[in-house]
């Protein structure tokens, strides 16, 4: 008996308008910068028109990417609320997969923009095995002080009473054909821009490392320290950190070069360094593990993995020969692919947008033994 799972950062699945760009230029869409907008009322009117015009193509592409995961259980990041998720499933995803993901779970957490993690699941696997929801628990309330994670590095940007998770660690228990499986859905702190003489990744690393330590603490508290290896669980989501990158140099005319760069440290090391969990995407070829294309112009380009399925040792061992899939057909045409990895894009995909998301879904079929 098998179960197909997937994780996907759907990039701002919102059902409300964001007008903050009128006062904060960093939050303003680039198209609006082309126009001389005098008043906030005028800005709101134009921003509504812009958002609506972009949303339809974008969500068709998002739905196509989800359909291609063929997942029985889907873990999502950057979802506004259940109403947005219901509207997306009914208006877009239903057209791709029919009566699929009838059950949806999420809890409003800590993100300042209101984007949360969510779980969607079918009533049965594609093989006809029953999927039963058992329980759900948010850990968004935990503070650095609660888990003794407050240190000098965290003190640079936070207080001991601040909440650890920028969004949540949503713990969901299910049974698949009567067999238990626990999901820990996450979306860690973003890297952001350089600050205080440090690049954005280095400056925010202590926060992500603390989030990873908190997730590990939650799992060890749930199953017992030293007993986690034998249990069925998956940590899934957008960790906003990488253990390696493919640095890109050159151009289309002279030829592109992809050079592997292994990082000295990563928040993900908290899970993988001692075998606590396995990053199964690393079963793929070293040049074919990326889930995001990053660029700030021709001088700063790389491919990296930000999206993870981290399996418990027991679950990983039972699926030792299974290799996850990365769905890249929703990437915009500006994304640079290593030779041999190019895919046919979904119809109406643009150079930069519309696109399914800036992230790629990661999917895997698990044998449940």
N, C-alpha and C positions, 0 to 999 in steps of 0.2 A: 504494500500500500504506500502511495506517495502523496506528498503535499507540495504544491508549488507556491513559493513565497516571493515577494518583491518589495523593494524599498524605492521611493521616488520623492525627491523634492520637486513639487509641482510649480514652484515659483509664484508666490503671491496669488493664490486662489481666493480672491476677495469678492465680497458682495456689497462693498461700500466704496465710496470715492475718497481719495486722499488729497486734501487741499493744502497740506502743509507746505507744499512747494512755493506757495505765494510768498511766504515769509522766510522760508529756508531754501535758498537756491540749490543746495546740495540734494534736496528732495524733489526738485523740479525736473520733469521730463525734458529731454533735449529738444523735442520738437517745439515746445512752448518758448524756449529761449530764442527762437527765430522771430518771435512776434513781440511787438511793443504793446504789452498789456497794462492798462492804466489802473484798473480797480480790481478789488478782490471779487466783486460780483462777476466781472468779465472773465477773470481767471477761472472761477468756478464753472462757468458756463462752457468755456473752451475745454477745460480739463475733463468734464463729464463726456463731452463729445469725443475727445481723444481716447479716453479709456474704453468707451463702448465700441468705438471703431476698431480698436486693437483686439478686444477680448474674444470675439467670435472665432477668428482664425486661430488665435492662440489656443483656445480651449478645444477646438477640433483636433489640433496637433497633440495636445496633452492627452486627450482620450485615445488617440491612435497609439501613442506610446504605451499607455496602460494596457490597451487591448493586446499589444504585442508581448507584454510580459506573461500573459495567460495565467496570471496568479490566482490562486484560491484565497490567499490572504495577502493584503496589500498594506504596506506601511507608508504613510504620507507625511511630508513636512510642508510647512507654509500654507496651512489651511486656515481660513478666517474663522469659520464656525460651521456647525452642523447644517445650517440653512444653506450656506454656500456649497457644501459638499452634496447635499441632496439635489440642489438645482443643477450642479454640474453632472451628477450621475444621471439624472432624469433627462436633461436637455442634450447631453453630449455622449456620455459613456454608454448609455442605453442603446444608442444608435449603432455602436460598435459591437457590443457583447450581449445585448438583450437583458433579460432578467438575471443580472449577475450579483452585484454587491449590495444585497438588500440590508445588510447589517453594518452600521457605521458607529464608531465610538471615538469620542474625544472629550477632553476637559479643558476649559479655559485656563491658561497658565500665566507665565510671567512676561512674555514678550511685549515690549513697549509698542510695537506696531499691531499687536493682536493676532499674530500668526502662530498657530499651534500645530502639534503633531496629532495624527489621527490614524485609525485602523479601519479598513473596509474588508469585509469577508463574505464569501459565499456561504450558502447553507450546506452545500456539499462540495467535496473535491470533484475534479473532473472525472475521477474514477467512481464517483457515487458514494464516497464515504462521508458520513455526517460530520459537520464541523459545529461544535457547541461552544458558545460563549459561557465562561464560568464566572469571571470576576475582572474588575478593573480598578486600579489604584493609581492616583496621581502622587508624585513626589515633589511637586513644584514648591511646596511649603518649606522644604529643608533649607537650613541656613549653614553657612560655613562653621558657625559655632556648634550647631547640632552634631556635626560629624567630625569635629576637631580638625577641620581643614583650613583654619585661618592661620596664615603664616606671614612672614615679612613680604613675600612677593605679592600675595593677595592684598595685603594692606596698602599697596601702592594705589589700588583702584577701588577697593571695597572695604566694608566694615564687617565685623564678625556676625552681625545680625542680618546681613544681606543674604538673599536667597541664592543658592548655588547655581541652580539651573536657569539659563537664560530663557528657556521655554519649559521643558518638563522632561522627566523620565517617566513615561506612561507604561505601567506594568499591566499586562493583559494576560489572563489565563484562558486557554481554550482546551478543548479535547477534540482530537481527530480520530474518528473510529474508536472512541473510548480511551485513546492514549493522550496523556497530558503534555502540553507544550506551553511554555511561558515566554512572552514577548516583552522586550524592553525597548520602547521606541523613543529615540532621542533626536535632538537637533542642537548641537553645541554652539557656543559663542563664535561669531564670525571673526575673521582676522582683522578686518578694517584697514584703515590707512596708517601710514607711518606716524609715529608720535614719540616725543621725548628722545629723539635720536635713535629710535629702534624701528625696524620694519614692523608692519602691522601684525604679522604672524608671531614674532618674538614678543611683542608687547602684550599680546592677549593670550600667550601660551599658558601662564599660570591659571587663568580662568578655565580654559578647556581641560587642563590636567586635573583640576579640582572636580570638574564635572565627571570626568572619566573615573576618578577615584570614588566619587559618590555613587555612580552606577555600580561599580564593583562592590562597594559596601552594601548596597541594596541587595544584590544577588547573594552575597555571602551571608547576610542576615536572613534572607529568605530560606536558603537551602542548608545553611550551616557552613562555616568556614572549614575548608578541607573536604567538603562533600559536594562541591558544586560540579566537579568534573563528570560525575555519573548522571547528572540530571539533563533533561531536554529543555534548553533555552536558547534564545537568539537575541543578541543586541543588534539593533538595526537603526539606520538613519544616517543623517548628514552630520558628520563629526567636524566639518570645517577644518580638517587638518589632514596632512598626508605624511607618509613615511618615506616616500620617494617621489621624484618627478621626472618627466621627460622634458628637458630644456630644448627649446626650438631655436635654431639659428638658420640664416639664409633666407631665400625667397623663392617664389615659383620659377623665376627665370634662371637663377643660378643653382637652384636645388636646395632642398630643405634637409637639415641635419637634426636628428633627435638623439640627445645625449642623456643617459640615465644619471640622476643625481640622488644619492641616498642621504637622507637627513640624519643628523646626529641624535635628534630627539623629536618625539611627537607625542601628543596626548594619547594617541592610539596605542603607544607602547605600554600603557598601563594595563591594557587587556592582553597584549600578545607577547610581551617580553619574557614572561615565565610560563607561557602555555596555558594561561587562564582561559583564553578563547582563541579561536583560529579565524584570521581574516581570510576567508575562502577565495576572495578575488585574487589573492596572490598565487592561486593555482593556475591562473592564466599566464601567458607569456609576459615577460617584463615590459614589453612595449605595448601591451594590450590590456592594461589594467585601469586605464584612466576613465573617469566619469565626468570630468569637467575640463574645459579649455579656458585657461586664464590668459588675458592679455591686457596690458596698459599701453599698447602700441608695439611697433616692430622690435623694440629693444627689450621688451619684457613679455615673453611668451612661454607658457609651459602647459603640458597636460599632466593631470594628477588625479588620484583617487580621493574623493571627499565622501563618497557614499559607501556604506559598509553593511555587510551581513557577517556578524561575528558569532560563530557557533560554539556552543559548549563542546568540550573534548569528546563527550559521549556522542553527541549528535554529529560532530565532524567525523569521528571514527566510523560511524555507521554509514557515512556518505563519503568515504575516502576517495572515491573515483569520480564523484560528481563535480562538475565545473560550472560556476555561475555564468549567466549570460548578461551582457551589457547592451541595452537597447539604445542605439545612437542615431536612428533614422530621423529623430526630431531635432537634431542639432542644426543650428543655422549654417549657412554656407561659408561663413567666415571661419568656422572651426577647422583647424588644420589636422588632417588625418595622416598618420604614418602610412607608407606604401603598403598596399594590400588590405587596408582596413576600410577603405571608402565604402559607403553604403548609399543606396538610393534613398534620397530624402522624401518625406511625405509631401503630397501636393500642397502648393502654396507656401511652403517654407521659404523664408526670406534670407537675405545675406546676413542680417543681424536679427531681424524679427519680421514676421512672426516665427516662433519656434515653440516646440513642446515645453521646453524649460531650458535654463542654463545648465541643469544637471541631466544625467542619463539615468534611467531606471536600472537597477541591478536585480536580477531574478535568478532563482535556483530551485530545482526540484529535489526534494528531500525524501529519502526512504524513511518511513516511520516504522520502526521495528520494536 
